[in-house]
Amino acid sequence: MGRADRADRRRRRTRTAGVPAPAAAAGEPDGPAGRDQLLTIEEVIAELRVSRTTFYRWRRQGTGPPAVRLPGGGVRIRRSALRQWLHRLDNPSQEEPAP
């Protein structure tokens, strides 16, 4: 394998790096192929139009959307959890009673 072949393979491999995953279509509540999409903190704060500081304050206070901690230490928010959290904010009287 020559130097040009390796360089070409590297270009093909990194061409999609940094390209965001496609957003869920209007009729698909859980994203492509029925999966519940995991959103990054950046995606969530952009969607909610709040600062990173506000988001982390909500997490500290336990009032933000439930998060998933990944093995590497990353934090993700399920699209469905964000949707349910927003629904509870809109309809506080419909909260489930505590057991």
C-alpha positions as CSV (number, residue, x, y, z in Angstrom):
1,M,0.0,0.0,0.0
2,G,1.5,3.3,-1.1
3,R,1.5,6.7,0.6
4,A,-1.2,8.0,-1.7
5,D,-3.5,5.1,-0.9
6,R,-3.2,5.7,2.9
7,A,-3.8,9.4,2.5
8,D,-6.9,8.8,0.3
9,R,-8.2,6.3,2.9
10,R,-7.6,8.9,5.7
11,R,-9.5,11.6,3.8
12,R,-12.5,9.3,3.2
13,R,-12.5,8.3,6.9
14,T,-12.5,11.8,8.2
15,R,-14.7,13.4,5.6
16,T,-17.8,12.7,7.8
17,A,-16.1,13.7,11.1
18,G,-17.9,16.6,12.7
19,V,-21.0,16.2,10.5
20,P,-24.1,16.1,12.8
21,A,-26.4,13.1,12.7
22,P,-29.7,13.7,10.8
23,A,-32.5,15.1,12.9
24,A,-35.6,13.1,13.5
25,A,-38.2,13.5,10.7
26,A,-41.6,15.0,11.6
27,G,-43.4,11.7,11.7
28,E,-40.7,9.8,13.7
29,P,-41.0,10.6,17.4
30,D,-37.9,8.7,18.4
31,G,-35.6,9.5,15.5
32,P,-34.3,7.3,12.7
33,A,-35.2,3.6,12.8
34,G,-37.3,4.0,15.9
35,R,-34.4,4.6,18.2
36,D,-34.5,7.2,21.0
37,Q,-31.9,9.7,20.0
38,L,-29.2,10.7,22.5
39,L,-28.6,14.5,22.4
40,T,-25.4,16.2,23.5
41,I,-25.4,19.0,26.0
42,E,-24.7,21.4,23.1
43,E,-27.7,20.2,21.2
44,V,-30.0,20.5,24.2
45,I,-28.9,24.0,25.2
46,A,-29.2,25.1,21.6
47,E,-32.7,23.7,21.4
48,L,-33.7,25.2,24.7
49,R,-31.8,28.5,24.0
50,V,-30.3,28.5,27.5
51,S,-26.7,28.9,28.6
52,R,-24.4,26.0,29.5
53,T,-24.3,27.5,33.0
54,T,-28.1,27.4,33.3
55,F,-28.2,23.8,32.1
56,Y,-25.6,22.7,34.7
57,R,-27.4,24.7,37.5
58,W,-30.6,22.8,36.6
59,R,-28.7,19.5,36.9
60,R,-27.2,20.4,40.2
61,Q,-30.6,21.4,41.6
62,G,-32.2,18.2,40.2
63,T,-34.7,20.2,38.1
64,G,-33.3,19.6,34.6
65,P,-34.1,16.8,32.2
66,P,-32.9,13.4,33.2
67,A,-29.5,12.6,31.8
68,V,-27.6,9.5,30.8
69,R,-23.9,9.2,31.9
70,L,-21.8,7.4,29.3
71,P,-18.9,5.1,30.4
72,G,-16.3,7.7,29.2
73,G,-17.9,10.3,31.5
74,G,-19.9,12.1,28.8
75,V,-23.5,13.2,29.5
76,R,-26.4,12.7,27.0
77,I,-30.1,13.5,27.2
78,R,-32.6,11.2,25.6
79,R,-34.9,13.0,23.1
80,S,-37.9,11.4,24.8
81,A,-36.8,12.5,28.3
82,L,-36.4,16.1,27.1
83,R,-39.8,16.0,25.5
84,Q,-41.4,14.6,28.7
85,W,-39.6,17.1,30.9
86,L,-40.8,20.0,28.7
87,H,-44.3,18.5,28.8
88,R,-44.2,18.4,32.6
89,L,-43.1,22.1,32.6
90,D,-46.1,23.0,30.4
91,N,-48.6,20.9,32.5
92,P,-47.5,20.8,36.1
93,S,-50.9,19.6,37.3
94,Q,-50.5,16.4,35.3
95,E,-47.4,15.2,37.3
96,E,-47.5,11.6,38.5
97,P,-48.0,11.2,42.3
98,A,-45.0,10.1,44.3
99,P,-45.2,6.5,45.5
